[in-house]
Amino acid sequence: MRLALLTALTMIAFAANSVLTRAAIDGGHIDPSGFALVRVLSGAVVLGMLMTLRGGSLPLLRRSRLPGAFSLAAYMVGFSLAYLTLDAGLGALILFGVVQIAMFTHGALRGAAPGTRQITGATVAFAGLVIALWPGSGDNSDPVGAALMVIAGLGWAAYTILGRGATDPLAATTANFLLCLPILLVLLMSSGLYFSATGLALGMVCGGVTSGLGYALWYSVLPRLEQATAAIVQLSVPVIAIASGALLLGEAIDGMLILAAVLVLGGIAWAIGAAPARAGRG
């Protein structure tokens, strides 16, 4: 029961990232660049506090840390800019679909031969993404915003793949947040930054609570979940984001979005439920 509750809280935190970002940026409380900076800084502070309480070393000056920091930066920038135009639910759907398809493709390229059921599921999920990304498919779609969210999804997929080999996930995540901050400063400080008290508050909650604490909670729950279960429970994130966006932000839910969500989530669920395929010989 406790594990189920902690897992549910983690999925709500992940969905809240989309809702908080959309509310802050679309509401005009903060610009996308400023939100990304506040989010990463707040996450770094909270994760740093967790590391201090836990104890242990935090090696930063390692060449192996840079890919994780740059992929996290790509996710943060794309995620924030995309929510200038995308609704929270649609953004979460695109992000989640791209991440899962990218990781599926990476596994196939590395020799994990996909079975017929996995190929079918991935094809259905990809068709759903095409519908979600198709220009003019809904009132809440935007090709530029969708492209930015695809970049965010690829960044997060790379970040996840790179982090699989981490022996200390909390330390690795803290280091990546700390290294990501100067990268964002270089990339974004030239843009016109503006903040309001509301925007800062939303960014701090998104960075410190739903990102920093959310990621830490997910890493504590993940070892106790089977791999298939861990993948399936994440199917709830776009659904929670779509419902929350409609309830809290008044975002519209049209037939095309529902169809895209059913195809993406159903296709991924079908592929995940397949028996593990044997790795191909190189």
Secondary structure, 3 states (H helix, E strand, C coil): CHHHHHHHHHHHHHHHHHHHHHHHHHCCCECHHHHHHHHHHHHHHHHHHHHHHHCCCCCCCCCCHHHHHHHHHHHHHHHHHHCCCCCHHHHHHHHHHHHHHHHHHHHHHCCECCCHHHHHHHHHHHHHHHHHHCCCCCCCCCHHHHHHHHHHHHHHHHHHHHHCCCCCHHHHHHHHHHHHHHHHHHHHCCCCCCECHHHHHHHHHHHHHHHHHHHHHHHHHHHHCCHHHHHHHCCHHHHHHHHHHHHHCCCCCCHHHHHHHHHHHHHHHHHHCCCCCCECCC
